[in-house]
């Protein structure tokens, strides 16, 4: 996180005379300059300021000296000491009613929370500080809070939001020209956001600007940080030798100035480049040093990736046992330091690490026994199912995905999973698949003595019966409950409990008409799949609760939409497909138009509308129509680049903004791909459904200079396709509005040459 202890201090609230104020300002500037090279010396100067301000009975400078001292400890990765200094200074500011100073401590607290992996707490502090700074008209504080909110957004995985914050911060650079540190931090964080958004060349330019400014003003800490990230970008672009030289200089500087966090980051970056070059010994050495530094200084956000990288290097050297243990340590470290949201994601990762262990064991068996291919096939099945399951919230869709994968790998008669509700004591089966046919939903009570599913949940253990007689014996005198009205025909019956951390959330059953159908290897594979299923079930359980809550609200749809708008994420995204909505698209498009104007770049805008979508709803129902829209969204995402913006703006209308397109030929190829993406039928729970799509295209700057103008013209081009053929695309031209249309460069549904 970036500080705002910059070269100039607004001293509202200070009672000092001009002479002493100037003296303290000079000492403050000296300490600020030192803090990036010799943080302990800077701390000593901050203490001198505290004593002089105390003698002069000036609480403002006393509190400000504690703010500076806190960031000195922060640079040294001594977070407990940093927090004590911030709390001391904050108390002084609160007691003496110094709002300009109180705001600064929101930045200090947020920086520590972010470094410790408590990103939600960090964002809360930065957001509160930004609000107050704007209300009070404090430009410098406003800019620094924007910078840090952008960085926190990146750590939470929201590159688009981060880019928005950093671009707003960049706009304040002319007003804060006297703060060289501010420009350094803006360019650095802007580069981070550009890199995550796939704009690699822009990111390299921004990193270089940050590095040049930091070097020019002697800001060693910022120079080190910029070097590390610039080196990583250069390595990604194939310039490994230059990258290593840049990062090794960062490592030298961080060690000479006593910056352990930056030292660990430099070691990690060096190791990754060496690993990509096949220098395994050197990479392992650097990763081991990074782990040592990160662990000794409680660097939660670096310890886990350092351990994971060390595991990768050791695995490449066939040191599998060490690699596996390092990987487990990485998961434990991530669990310790991450927020609750990150913990949910790590549960899915943990199952993946278990699969890595299974894969190593299978490879070790390669020279000792046959059957390697079947073991690998099981691993592929588990990996595919795990990746697929955690992407869905709809229980019946989850079940269908599982059946499609498992039915080709094992003998399968019946597959299902139940969602357990501790509050009601009921296990709800949203559906079961028997012989490939999706059955209706059913449920059992936890107390039911005739249910194997209830027995599995009560005893929290795997139940495996090689024959139906064994299953009947397990229930004593109670008959086995069947699903629906059909008699029990399964011979081999397996029930697996589904756990999330220490809580049981459901049960999964796999059954076959053959006895002794499942070997120990297959059961082990199914237990691994159960880890992923537990995540999917937990997500489905949350969705079921939300649906039940929504059913109690009068005017359900209108109220849900209002509730969605209350959330900053839902306010800018479509709740059905997860795509951006029109509001977000227009904001991002306007910003990209501004950048494209400055950089002389092009933007292509695609307005797409499904053909005859009403027929799908009429034939299959609106639930099926929703699933078709989700599937179409996935097809569109697969066509466009990561840096493009795909949005759903109406019932069956989608808009895509593609900045940085090279020429009209590239646009035509992209439009061809959009139309062709729906040539293959969509697979949903109801079966295969075919739809086509009509697309209108408009270009910046040729066809418009604002988001509204581009959208309107792409819409016009799309509706002309609707009237003249459907299932094709058209580029807008002035003749689109005429009674006798003139095809734009002959581009109806074909590439331009």
N, C-alpha and C positions, 0 to 999 in steps of 0.2 A: 504494500500500500504506500501511496505517496503522502508526504507530510505537507503542511502549509505553514511551516515555521520560517517562511521566506525572508528575503533580504530586508523587506520593509514591514514595519509593524504599525498598525493603526492603534494609537494609544488612547482611545476614548476611555475615560474613567481614571486616567493617571492624574495625580495631583502634584507632580514634580515641577520644579523650575526648569527653564530651558537648558541650562548648563548640565545639570545632573541627568536630564532626560537624554540629551545628546550623548553623554558618556555611556549611559546604559544601552542606548541604541547601538553604539559602536561595539560595545562588548557583546551584545546580542548578535550582531552581524558576524563578529569574529567567531563566536561559538557555532553559529549556523554553518559557516564555511568549514570549520574544523569537524563538524559532526559527520561529514561524509568521508573523512580521512582518519581522524583520531577521535572517536566518539568519547573516550574517557577524558581526554583533555577538554573537549567541548562541555562535558558534564561539570568539570571543575569550574569553568567560566560561568556556567549557569548557576552554580552554587554561589559564586561571588556576586552575581546580580541579585540573588535572593537576599544575601546579607545586606548589601547596600540599600536595596528597596525597603528592607525591614527597618534599617536605621532611619530611613526617611519617611517611614510610616506610609508607604505606597503599596496597597494591596494588588494593584493591577500588575506591576512589574514582578511582584512576588509570585503571583499565580502564573504569569507568562513564563517565568524562569523554570517553574515545575513542568510546564508543557514542553519546553525545550529539553529539560532533563529526561522526561519520559521518552522522547523520541531518540535521545542518545542511547538509553538502555534498549530501546526497540531495535536500533541498528546493530546492537551487540547481541541480539536475540535473548536478552534477559527480561522476559516478559512479566514476571512477577514484580520485579523492581520498577519496570515501566508503568505497570498498573498502579502501584503505590504512588508514584509521582503524579500521574494523571488525577487520581482520586484526591490527593492533597491539593493540587492546584484548582481542581473543580470545586472543592469545598470553599477555598478562599474566594473564588469568583461568585459562588452562590451566596455566601454570607455577606458580601459587600455589593451585591446586586450589580454585577458587571456582565451584562448580556453578551457584549462583543467577545468576551473571554470565555463565557460558558459554552458558546457555540463551538469553539475550537476543540474542547474536550470531547465532543461527539466524534470528531475526526480521530482523536487519539484512541478512544475506546473501540471504534470501528476497525481501526488498523490492527489492533491486537486480536480482536475476535476473528478477523479474517485470517491472520497468520496462524491462529490455532484451529482453523477449519470450521469455526462457528459462523457460517456465512449468513444465515438468516439474522442472527444478532447484529452482525456487521451492517447489513443492509438497513436494519431498523435504525441504527445510530446515524448512518449517513443520510438516510431519508429525512429524519427529524432535523438534522443539522442543515440540510439543503433548504428545507421549508423555512426555517428561521432566518437563514442567511438571505434568502430572497425577500422575505418580509422586511428585513432591516436594510436592504440595499447594499449588502457587503459583497462586492464583485469578486474579490480574491477568495473569500470563503466559499462563495457559490461555485466558482470554478473548481476548487479542490474537491468539494463534495461530488461534483459531476464526474471528475476523474476517478475517484474511488468507487462510486456507484458503478461506473463502467467496468472497473477491474473486478468488483464483486460479481457483477452479472456474468462476466467471462468465467469466473470460477464456478458459477452455478450452471454453466453450459448455455447461456442465452447470448450468442454472439450478436444477433440483430439488435437486442436491447442495449448491449454494450456499445455497439457502433453509434447508436443514437445519442447516448450520453456523451461519448468522446467527441462527436462532431459538434455538439452544443458547446462543449468545453473549448474546442478549437476556435469557435467564434469569438471567445473572450480574449484571445491572445493579444490583439491590438490594444485592448483596454488595460491589459496587465503587462505592457511591454517592459516595465521596470523590474519584473520578476522573472529572471532568466530560468529559475528552477521550474516555474510553471510551464513554460514552453517545452522544456525537456520532458516533463511528465506527460503532457498532453500528447506529444508526438510518440512517446513510448507506448502509452495505452492505446492510442489510435492504431498504431502498428499491430498491437496484439489483436484488436478487434478485426482489423483488415485480414490478418493472417488466418484467424478462425473462420472468416467468411469466404475464404478461398481467393482473396485478392492479394496474391503473393508479391507481385511487383510493387503494388502500392505499399504493402507492409515493409518491404526492403527499403523503399525510399523514406518512409517515416522513421524506421529504426536508425537509418544513417543520419537523418536530421536531428534525432534525439542525441545520438552519439557525438555528432559534431558540436552541438550546443553545449553538452556536458563537458566535453574536452576543452572547449574554448573558455569556459568560466571556471574550470578546475573542480567540477563536481564529480569526485571519484566514484562515489556510490552509484550515481546514475550512469556514469560511463561504464562501470562493470555490468550493470543490468542490461544496458543497451547492447554491449558486446556479446553477452550470452545469447540473447534472442536473435541478434543479427547473424551470429555464427550458425544457429540452428536453421535459419532461413537459407543461408548460403549452402549448408549441407544438403538441405532438401532439394536445392536446385542443381546439385551435382558438383559444387565447388568445395569439396571436402578439405583440401589443403589450406585454402584461404580461411575456411571456417575454423579449423583447428588453431591456426595462428591467432585469429581474433579472440577465440575463447581462452586460449592459454595465457594471453595477456590479461584477460579478465581474472583468471585464476591467480596470477601473480599479484595483481593490484588488490584483490580481496584479501589475500593472505597478508600482504604488507600493511594493510590498513586495519586488519582485525575485523573483517565482516564475515562472520561464519555462515550466515544464510546464503550470501552471494558465493562464498567458497563452495558450499555444497551444490548450489545450482550449476556452477562452472564445472565442477567434477562430474556431475551427472551429464551435462551436455557433451563434455569431452568423451566420456565413456560411450555414449550413444553413437557418436560419429565413428569411434574406433570399432565398435561392434559392427556397424554397417560395412566397414572396410575389412572385416574378418580378423582384426587384431584382438583376439579373444583375451590374451593375458593382460594386455594394457587396459582393455575395457574393464575386465574384472577388478583390476587394481584400483581404477578410478571409482568404480561403483562401491567397492568396499570402503574407500575413504569417504565417499559421500554419505554412506550409511552411518559411519562412525560420527561424522560431524553433525548430521541431522538428528541422530539419537541423543548425543550428548547435550545438544542445545534445544531439545524438545520441539523440533521443527516438524509438526504434524503433517503439513502439506507437502513436505519433501521426503519424509521417511518412507512412506508407502511406495511412491514411484521409484525411489532408489533401491528398495528391496526387490521390487518387481523386475527392475532392469538387471540387478545382480543375479536374480534367478534365471533370467533369459540367457545371460552370458554363460553361467555355469551349465545350463542345459545344453548349450551349443558345444561345450567341452566334454559332454557325456558325464558330467558330475550330477546325475539325476537326483540322488537322495538329498544332496545339499540344495539343489535347485528347488525341490519340492518344499523343503522346510523354509527356505527364504520366501517362497510364494505364500505359504501359510502366515509367516510373520507379516508380510505385506497386507494381507487381508485383515489381520488383527489390528495392525496399525491404522488402517483406513477406518475400521469400525470404531476405534478409540477416538480418533480425531475428527471424524466427519459428522455432519449434521444428521438429524433423523431422516431427512429425505435421502441423503447419500447412503445411509444404512440400508434403506429399502433396496436400493440398487445393488449394494454389495451382497445381499443375500443371493441374488441371481448370479453374481460373479463367483460366489463360493462354490456353487454347483459346477460352474465351469472349471474351477481349479481341481475339483474332484475328478472331472473327466480327464484333465491333463495327467493326473496320476494314473488313471486307468490306461490312458494311451501309452504312457511310458512302460507300464507293466506288460502291455500287449506287445510292444516293440521288443522288450527284453525276451519275450517268449518266442521270438521269430525263429531263432536257430534251434529251439528245443522241442517245439511241437507244432503240429498242423492246426489249422483252424484260425490262423491269423486273419484271414480275410473276413470271416464271419464276425470276429471281435471288432475289427475296424468298421464293419458295416453297422454294428450296434452303436459304436461311438458316433458314427455319422448320423444315425437315427436320433440319438439323444441330443446331439448338438443342433440338428435341424429342428427338432421339436422344441428344445429350449429357446432357440432364437424366435421361433414362430409364436409360441404360447405367450411370451411376455409382451407381445405387440398387440394383444387383443383384450378387450374388456367384455365382450359378449359371450356368455357361457356356452351357448350352443355352437357358436363359431369356434370357440376353443376346442370343444369336443370333436367337431368335424375335422379340424386340423390334426388332432391327435390320431383319429382313426385313419386318415389318409396316409400318415407316416407309419403307424404301427402295423396296419393290416398287411403291408407288403413285407414285413420283417418277421412276424411271429404268427402262430396259429391263433386266430382271434374269432370268437363268437360274439362276445359282448364286451363293450367298453363304456365306462361311465365314471363320473365323479360327483360327489355330494358336497354341498356347502353347509358347514355346521354353524348353527346359531346358538351360543351359550345362553342367550337371553330366553329363547323360546324352547330350547331343548329339542329342536327339530333339525334333521339332516335333509336338506332340499336337493334333489337330483333334478337340475334344470332340463335334463334330457339324457337318454341313453341311446347308444347305437347298437342294434342287434342285427347281425348279418348285413351290415352296410346300410340299414334303414334307421333313420332317426325316430326314436319313440317319444311319446308324450312325457311331460314332466311328472315326477312322483316324489314322495317324501316318506320318511319314517321318523318315529320318535326315538330319542336316545335311550329311553327306558325299555324299548321293545325287545323282549327276550327271543323273538323269532327272527331278528335281523342280524345278519353277519356284519353289515355296515355299522350298525349301532354297537355291536360287540367290539369292532376294530377301534372305533372312536373312544369307547369307554376304557379299553385296556391300553390304548395308545401303542399298539404294536402291529407288526405285519402278521396277517393271517394267510397261510398257504395250505390249501387242501388239494392233494394230488388226485383225489376221487371225490365224488359227491357223497359217498358213505362217510368219509372222514369229516366232511362239512356237517352232515347230519349229526354225527357223534358229538361235535363241538357244541351243538345247541341242546343236547340232552333230549328231553321229551318234546321240545318245541319244534314245530315244523318250520322249514326254511321259507321265509317270505320271498315271493318272486316279484319281479317288476312287472306291473300290469296284471292281466288276467291269465297269461299263458303259464303253463307248468314249467318247473325248473328243468332245463335240459342240459345244463353245463355239467361237465365232469371235473375239470380242473378249475378251481376258484381261488383267486388271489385278491386280497384287500390290503391296501397300503395306507397308513395314516399320513396326512399332509400337515406338516409343521411349518410355522413361521416363527423363528426364534424358538421359544419354549412353549408356545401356544399351539394347540391343534385347531386347524381351521377347516378341515374337511377330510374326505376319504376318497380313494381312487380304487376302482375295481377293474380287473382284467380277467376274462373267463374264456374257456375253450370247451368244445364238445368232446375232445380227446382227454383221456386220463394221463397223468404225469406229463402234461404238455410243456411245462416250463422248467428248464434246467436252472442250476444256480447262477450261471452266467446271465441268463435272460432276466431272472429276478433281480440281480444286481443292476442290470441296465434299467429295469423298470423303477427301481428305487431312486436311481439318479434322475429319471424323468419326473418322479414324484416331487423332487426338489423344485423343478421349474413349475410343475403344476400347482404347487403350493402358492407360488407368487401369483400365478394367473387366477387361482381361486380367491386369494385375498383381494385382488383387484376387482374380481367379479362380485365378491361379497360387499365391498364398498359401493359398487355400482347398484346392487340390489337395494341397499339401504337408502341410497339417494333417490332411487325410483319410488320407493315406498313413501319417502318424505314428500316427494313431488306430487304424489297422488292425493295428499291431504290438502294441497293448496288450491283454493278456488282460482279459476282462470289459470290452470296449470302452466300452459305454454307461455303466456305473457309474463307470469311471475318468475318462471325459470330464466327467461331471457333478461329480465331486470336484475335478477340475482347474478347472472353471468356478467352483466355490464358493471357490476360492483367490483368485480375482480379485475385487476390490471391485465392479467393474461387473457381472461375470457373476453375482456372488452375489445381485444384486438385479434381474436382467433375464433374460428368456427368450431363450435362444441362437437359437431358430428364428425367432421373429417380431421380436425386438428390443424387445418390449414389457416393461414392468415385470412382476416376478413377484409372487407372493402376499406374500412377506416384505416387499418394498418397499412394496406397496400398503397393507398393514396399518399399517406405520410412518407413512406419509404420511397415511393416513386418521385415525389417532389424533391426529396433530398438527393436522390440519384440524378435527377435532371439538373440540380444545382451543380453537382460534382462534374457531370458530363459536360456542362457548359464551360466550366473552368478548365477541364482536361481535354476538351475537344473529342469526346467519346460519343458513341451511338447507343441508343436504347431501343429495343424491340418490345412492343406490347401486343400480346395475343389475347383476344376475347373469344372464349370457347363456350359453346352451348350444345348440350346433348340434343339429339334429334328425336322427336316423338317420345320424350321421356314420360309423358302422361300415360302412354300405353303400358309402360312398365308398372306404374302404380296401380292402374286399373286391373291389370292381369294378375299381379302377384301381391299387391297390398303395399302400403306405405312403408312398413318395416323392411320389406325386400328392396323397395326403392331407396331407402337410406343406405342399405348395404351396397347397392349398386354405386351410389355416390361416393362411398368410402373407397370402393375398388377403383373407380375412375380417378379419384385423387391419387391413389398409389401409382396408377399408370402414368399420370402426368408428372409426378415426382421422379419417376424412373427415366422420363424423357429429358428433363431439364437438368441443368448444372446445380451444384450445391449453392452457388452464389446467386442463382435466380430466385425470384419471389413468386410462389404459387399461392393463389388465394381463391377461396370460394366466395362469390359476391351475391349469389342469389340461389334460388331453388336448385337449378341444374346449370348455373352459369359459373364459369371460372375465368379468372384473369391471371396472366403470367407476365411479369416484368423481367426482361433479360438485359441487364446493363452490360456494356462493353462488347457488344457483338461487332464482328469485324466488318462485314459487308452484307449486301442484299442476298448474296448466295448463301451465306451462313443462316440468315433468317429463313430463307426458303427451305433449307434442309431441316431446320427446327420445326417449321410448320408441317412439312411432310411427315416428320416423326410423330407429331401430335395426332394427326389424322390416322396414321398407320397404327398407333398404339392401341386403338380399339378394333383393329381387324380381327383379333382373336376374342372369342366370347369371354365374358367375365364369369368367374366361378364364385358363387355365393351359396349360402345354406340351401336355398331353394333349387339349385342346379345351375346350368349354364344359361347365361342371358347375353344376347347380342345387342349392342347399341352402337350408334355412330355419332360423330361429332362434327359440328361446323365451326370454323375458326375465321375470325377477322383479325387482320394485322395492321398495326400503325407503327411508324418509326419516328423517333426523335433524332434530329430536329426537323426532318423533312415535312412531317405531317402535323406537328403541333409542338408547343413549348410549355405546356402545363399538363398535369396528370388528368384533369377533367377533359382537356381537348383531345389527348391521345386516347383515353378510354372511349369517349364519344365516337371518335372516328373508327376505331377498331370495332365498336358495336355496330356502326353503320355497315361496315364491310361484312360483318358476320351475318346480319339480317338479309343482305343481298344474296349471300350463299343460300340462306334458308329458302328464299323465294325462287332460286334458280337451280337447285339440285341437291343440296345437303351432302353431308359426309365429305366435305372438301374445305379448302381455305381460300382466302382472297386478301390481297393487299389493298389498303384504302387508296383511293385517288380522288381528285376533285370530281371525276365523272361518276362517282358512286351515287351522287344525288340526282343525276340526270335521268330522264325517262328512257333514254337509249344508252344503257351503261357501256362504258368502254373498259374492257378488262385491263387491270393494272399490270402492264408489261406482259400481258398474256399469262398471268400467274395463277389462274384458277386451278388449285390442286396440283401444281407442278413446280419443280425447281426452276429458278431463273438462271440462264446461261448467258 
